[in-house]
Each structure stands twice: as C-alpha cells, then as structure tokens.
Amino acid sequence: MKKTLALLLAAAMVMTTVLGCGGSNNNSAGSSTANPASTQAPASDAASTEAPGSQAPAEGDVTLRFSWWGNQMRADQTMAVANLYTERHPNVKFDMEYMDFSGYWDKMQTLAAGQNLPDVYQHSVAYTIEYERAGLMLNLDPYIESGALDTTDIPAAAVESGRVGDHIYAVNLGTNCKIFHYNKTLLDEAGITLPDRLTYEDLMTIGKEVYEKTGAKTEMITPGTSPQEHFSMIIRALGSHMYEDMLAGNSENIRKAFEYCDQLNKAEWALPFEEWAEIGTAIEEAPIITGVVWNQFLNSNQYVAMQALCDFELGAAQWPSIEGAVAEDQWMRASQLMSAAANTPYPDQAVDFINFFINDMDANDIMKGERGVPINTKVLQHLSELTDDSATKISFAFVEEVGKVAVMAEDDWLPGNAEVTTLIQTLIEDLYYGDKTVDECAEELTTEGARILRENGN
C-alpha cells in the first residue's frame, strides 16, 4: 500500500479556481459552538515579535470559526474531533458551521468578497488559485519549517498538493478518486455482473437489462453528477485534454462527450432529467439510497457514508471509460483541502488545529478516513490494521487498486474552471430540454470555453 499511496498522493498536486470563503451563519444547515469552561485571560491583541509557528499556540481564550461541507455523519465526526481538541486545549473553543455541498459554496463565494473567511475552513482543489490570488489563505511555510505543522510522516507529494505558486497554503485531507457506486445486492439477485472495466457502452446495455429485470433506472450524466469530470475523462480516454481542445478550437472530442449524454438521456431505462432535477442534494436523499436508481457517480471518500445509509451491499467500480480508449482516464487527487484564513486573529491556534486534524491518531480514529485515504502514512497504516469497518476497508482497497492505473489529476483545474463547469451544466440542461442539439452544444462549449480560459490568463 505504501508504494501505491505515493502515487495517490502525487496525483493531488493540481490546484484550481473560483472565489469563496466563509464565516458563521445562523441560517446554515448545521451550526454548533463548543463552549469549554475556561477562566484564563483573553489572548493579547498585540502583534507578536516571534516568527509564525515558532512557538506553541497562546494560552488565552480563543474561539476558532470552523466551516466544512458534508452530511450529518461527517458533521458528527468533525464536531467530535473539534471537541477532542478542546478537551486537550481547554482555552480553545469552536464556532462550527456545516452545510451541504452546493449551499456551502454559495455561502463561501458570498463571504469571500467581504474578506470574512472562517479561521479554519475546508475547501477544494477547484478553488485554490482564486483563493491565493485574492490573498485569502494563510501561508503555511513557516509552520512547516518550524514543525508546528508536522509533515514528518506525510510524503512530499501530499505536502506539495497544497502549494500555489511559491508557497504552501493548504493541507490535503485525503486522497480521492471516482467510484461508480452500485446496488450490488440488486444486481446479484438479478444475475447481473459488471465487467472488470465498465464502459459507457456497457452501461447502456446493462442499464437496459437492470431496468427490465428490476425496474430500477440508471443515473446518467447530469448537471449534478460532476459533468465536467465525465467530459474530462471521456476526452482523456480519446487521447486528448478538454481544455487543450477548447483552446485549439477542436470540438470533435467534446462532441463525443455530448453524444454520450444525449444517448443516456433518451434511453427509457435512464432516470429522466426532470425527475432527477426534483431530487434533493443531501446525501440522505441520494436516488440509489431511495431505490430510484441502481447506480450513482460519486467519489471514493463518499463510499463509507453511502454504505452506512444503505440497507443493501454497495458495490464499487471505476467510473466508465469508453470503447476503444487510447489512454487511461482514471485519476487521483486531494478529496478536500483545509486552510486557515490569511486574516485570522489566531493563526497559531488555527494551524495547530489543522495539524491535530491530519496527524492525531485519536482524531483519525473518529473520522475513519471518511474524507479520503489519510495522507499521514502512520495514520493510514493504523486505520488499515485496526478498522473492523468493512466499508472503510473496501474504500481503502479500492483507492489502492485504482492507484495502480491512475494518471495524475492534470490541469483540469485551470483558472476559469468554475465558469467552464457552469457552462457545461447549462449546456447539458439545454440538450436535455431539447433547446440545443449535440452539435450546437459542442460548438458553444468549445468557443465559449476557450474565451473563458483566455480571459482567465490561460
């Protein structure tokens, strides 16, 4: 596993786009404040003459604003970790806020404009370049150099996954890949077996068979199933790169991706787009859990939470490739990142908590790798040896197996990626509603995508 982990962590070195950050919000999906008893005096507001990270966090009372996205399972685990930190550091309490994925980024984008980041916040490789350009992330280099952010048991590639330009600004919370989740119990009962390497062509054949035998429909490529990932992987399998094709004015491969979307949308055995649009975004409402579909396109770090919510065995396969693929399309990257706000009044405490989050064995016993394969090699070995949770073992083993073939998560995340992603989502809706043809969608994505990328300095 150690050799494979090095590859997985190396794949997380890509950085990305968008504006956004966060703060406390009483209207969020979840909010909690840990209130430890403390009689110590407040920390001084005076500027320190010490170098950042050169001494232990101050002992005065501190409240760290801490935000993340995720379901209730992640929220419970994360709050337990924060409370454990408070037990060990009674002067530190947390104002915690969490919400679902889409709501989180809406909130973060609004607060970014006001320079109102939480002291510690979870974010994505899709946002680091714009965060760095806006000066929203604390430079972690001094803390790594001093050992306050301990990277002793973290491979260099994993540390580098938080680099933007000349500095480290973020910490990788776990290695991630794509998992095609499916109802294995349902397929076993129907006598259906997935091939070792699924293709979209296989999916169309199997989807029809599953529907005829069980009535369960197939989740297709939708605006909510990371369509930019589908497109990127399809085009990579064709031997090219989505953004390179846009900048070169080549719409042929992009057209192929829209063709797959169109074929899936028109199939009677696929979940109609109109029905999909009515489904909530919370993981508890996932259509595979409710039995509407037999499959879902998700990430490896979601497998444990999904299995916990399913009353059937959840299968794990690689996302589909295409028939006649000329290049590997599976990738690995950081599942999430964690940073401290550049303007936090408590930088030492914020970094100390991040250090605790990724390196402390007890904290990771609570989280069980839910955010992805842990980057600390000793933590990973510990969890792999001690866990009796079958879903966690399956998740770790799956990521290890994909790591044997996965490519680096290339520069799919260039400045302007968020705008291109939105454009893809919009064009898929236009295609599914019959407002545009495959050719029109391919041409618009190629030309408008190139314009967006160039306007963002690519």
Phi, psi and omega in degrees: 000327183298318179297316180294321181301323179300320177294316181299318182288325178298331183288349184269016189274008182268138179247170188208209200237171169107160175265151171155149173191183187214176177200190181287149182204114182289350180262011182285167179297331179206139179211137181210140177239121175278129185237078179288148176290134180207133178248010183280155182289151177299152178295149179290146176273356183293143180292136180282144176267356179277154175293146179305134176078006184274352179216166180296155179304147181299157185265358179289165179297135183221138170241117179263126171281129189222123184231148175203167173250160176149176180274186184294325178299313178296321180298314180298316179296315184294318177296324177295322177294316179298319179294325176296319178299319180295324177301323182274338180228078188300343179279352184249125173235172187232140167256100191257142182217134178215157178199178181286170191301309184292318179295327181298313183289328174300315180293315182297320181296321179294315184286337179298319182298333180265008181054041186244048178298149166293161180298320177228133183211147175273139176211194191231159175298346180283357189233353192291324182296314180291324176300315181293318179299325181274359178069037187261353184244140177288134175291120184267356183306313181298327181286325175292317181296323181278343184092357177297326169254100191277116179249018184305317184255024180242123180303148183303323181297324179291321176297316182295340179295346177260011182274138168229115182068237187268355188225157172272124181241348187216160179243132178289124181267357178161150179276140189225153170213179179272137173236130170276099179283138177212156181281092184293323179300315180298314181293321178298316180294330180271359179071032182247131180238133177283146175292161180301325180228098184292143172239167176296328176296318175299317183301322180292321178289313182291321179302319178295317180294317179299317181296318181293326183270332187233340184087353179283136181268173184253131172287134182252191176281117182232170177300340182259003180251039180053059184300330178296331177289316176303311182298314181300317182289320178299314182290326175296319179297334177278000176092015181230198181216133187304312183288326175297318178297319179299310183293334179271355181074023182263109183262357186299309181291324178296322177298321180300320179296317178294329177297317177298317177302314183296317180297317179293320182295326184274351183285135181292339182270359179266150178294119181302144182302322180299322178289319179300320183296340181271352182279137179292165183270347180294143183298330179296339180263009182305133186297336176288328179289320181279353176089007180289321179233167179258355185216159170210146177268105184225191182251160182297325181287353177268350187298315184298313180295321179296314180298324180297334182264352182264143174261024178218167178285127181264121178276159180227125178221164175289150174303150182300145168259207179229154175296137179076020179303138181252357180211155178289138183244351180285143183224167174230147173198178177296133179290313175212164175239159175230135180224166171251148180292141179299329183256018178299138176284353184232061184298319182294318179293321180298314180292323178298322178292319177300317178301316178298318184299320185265338189249339186282129182295317182295321178297318181284337171297326179289316186279333175056032177072021183297331180272001182132172180298122183304143182277336178284119187295327178289322176296316179299314179298318179300311182292322181296323182280326189261337186292137172250012179274114186295325181295319178296316179299317179297317180298312180298316182294323180295314180297321177298318182293316178297326180299340179288338182238347188294149174261168174298146175282088191301201184276051172290345187247067177273162173305131185101354181303319183298320179292320178295319178301314178298320179297317178299314180300317180296317181293325176296318176299315179301319179294313184291329178275358178081014181278338178220154176270171175303314182297317180295319179295316181297317180294317181293318179296321180295310184286314181289324177298317178297320180297315180298315182297318181292321179295338179262016171087015180269000000 
